[in-house]
Amino acid sequence: MGLLDTLFGNKNDKIKDFQSRNAVIIDVRTTGEYSQGAIPGSKNIPLQIINSKIKEIKKLNKPVITCCASGMRSGSAASILKAQGIEAINGGGWLSLSKKL
């Protein structure tokens, strides 16, 4: 186990933990990007409108795994959700995340 895993925990383990608790996968790419390929069962809520969907996301009452193309926008989305009291983790790019699920 590396130093970063010790400090921050292993991301794959966190993703598996979230999955075991029926996490919702929110893809924060644009609608156009999402339509070109996405994780089956994921919800598309573009980063630009995620603030307006906080109540809707809270009603799901589930942890959230965010993803995008590379992990930058999903990192921002996870931070926004955490600041609103939603348990969230940045899953990174959707292609690499899909291989971990």
Protein Blocks (a to p, Z undefined) as FASTA:
>chain_A
ZZklmmnopfklmmmmmmmnopacddfbdfklmmnoccehiacddfklmmmmmmmmmmno
pacddddfkommmmmmmmmmmmnopacddebjfklmmmmZZ
